[in-house]
């Protein structure tokens, strides 16, 4: 009976060891899966950071384009105002010439 009891205890110890080894394997597999998931998440985070950087660059380019367009618009408005002033001055000169011509024609007649 002693040998049978020892065999039973050994069998129980083997069952317990097998269970523990199985649980350890399962735990190890879970850790590997979690590690793989972490690596996937890290890669995704890098993609997101790259996308964010690209978006920031495009926003900056757009801002610079807007600033350039506003500057060009101001230059155009200044040129347009100068052109308008020149036209008014030419109109005034023509009016003065017409007045002088009319005066001279009046003196001749």
C-alpha positions as CSV (number, residue, x, y, z in Angstrom):
1,X,0.0,0.0,0.0
2,X,2.9,2.4,0.7
3,X,4.2,2.0,-2.8
4,X,0.7,2.5,-4.1
5,X,0.3,5.7,-2.0
6,X,3.7,6.9,-3.3
7,X,2.6,6.2,-6.8
8,X,-0.6,8.0,-6.3
9,X,1.2,11.0,-4.9
10,X,3.7,10.9,-7.8
11,X,0.8,10.7,-10.2
12,X,-0.9,13.7,-8.6
13,X,2.4,15.6,-8.6
14,X,2.8,14.8,-12.3
15,X,-0.8,16.0,-13.0
16,X,-0.1,19.1,-11.0
17,X,3.2,19.7,-12.9
18,X,1.4,19.1,-16.2
19,X,-1.3,21.6,-15.2
20,X,1.3,24.1,-14.1
21,X,3.3,23.7,-17.3
22,X,0.1,24.1,-19.3
23,X,-0.8,27.2,-17.5
24,X,2.8,28.5,-17.9
25,X,2.6,27.8,-21.6
26,X,-0.8,29.6,-21.9
27,X,0.5,32.5,-19.9
28,X,3.6,32.7,-22.2
29,X,1.4,32.6,-25.3
30,X,-0.8,35.4,-23.8
31,X,2.3,37.4,-23.2
32,X,3.5,36.9,-26.8
33,X,0.1,37.9,-28.1
34,X,0.1,41.0,-26.0
35,X,3.7,41.8,-27.1
36,X,2.6,41.4,-30.7
37,X,-0.4,43.7,-30.1
38,X,1.9,46.3,-28.5
39,X,4.2,46.2,-31.5
40,X,1.2,46.7,-33.9
41,X,0.0,49.6,-31.7
42,X,3.5,51.1,-31.8
43,X,3.6,50.9,-35.6
44,X,0.2,52.4,-35.8
45,X,1.2,55.2,-33.5
46,X,4.2,55.9,-35.8
47,X,1.9,56.1,-38.8
48,X,-0.4,58.5,-36.9
49,X,2.6,60.7,-36.0
50,X,3.7,60.7,-39.6
51,X,0.2,61.6,-40.8
52,X,0.0,64.3,-38.2
53,X,3.4,65.7,-39.3
54,X,2.2,65.7,-43.0
55,X,-1.0,67.5,-42.0
56,X,1.0,70.1,-40.0
57,X,3.2,70.7,-43.0
58,X,0.2,71.1,-45.3
59,X,-1.4,73.5,-42.9
60,X,1.8,75.5,-42.8
61,X,2.1,75.5,-46.6
62,X,-1.6,76.6,-46.8
63,X,-1.0,79.4,-44.3
64,X,2.1,80.6,-46.3
65,X,0.1,80.5,-49.5
66,X,-2.7,82.6,-47.9
67,X,-0.2,85.1,-46.6
68,X,1.4,85.4,-50.1
69,X,-2.0,85.8,-51.7
70,X,-3.0,88.5,-49.2
71,X,0.3,90.3,-49.9
72,X,-0.3,90.0,-53.7
73,X,-3.8,91.3,-53.2
74,X,-2.6,94.3,-51.2
75,X,0.0,95.1,-54.0
76,X,-2.7,94.8,-56.6
77,X,-5.0,97.1,-54.6
78,X,-2.2,99.7,-54.3
79,X,-1.5,99.5,-58.1
80,X,-5.2,99.8,-58.8
81,X,-5.5,102.9,-56.7
82,X,-2.4,104.4,-58.3
83,X,-3.9,103.7,-61.8
84,X,-7.2,105.2,-60.8
85,X,-5.4,108.4,-59.5
86,X,-3.4,108.6,-62.8
87,X,-6.6,108.3,-64.8
88,X,-8.2,111.1,-62.7
89,X,-5.1,113.2,-63.2
90,X,-5.2,112.6,-67.0
91,X,-8.9,113.5,-67.1
92,X,-8.2,116.7,-65.2
93,X,-5.4,117.6,-67.6
94,X,-7.7,116.9,-70.6
95,X,-10.4,119.1,-69.0
96,X,-7.8,121.9,-68.5
97,X,-6.7,121.5,-72.1
98,X,-10.4,121.7,-73.3
99,X,-10.8,124.8,-71.2
100,X,-7.7,126.4,-72.6
101,X,-8.7,125.5,-76.2
102,X,-12.2,126.9,-75.6
103,X,-10.7,130.1,-74.1
104,X,-8.3,130.5,-77.1
105,X,-11.1,129.8,-79.6
106,X,-13.2,132.4,-77.8
107,X,-10.4,134.9,-78.0
108,X,-9.8,134.2,-81.7
109,X,-13.5,134.6,-82.6
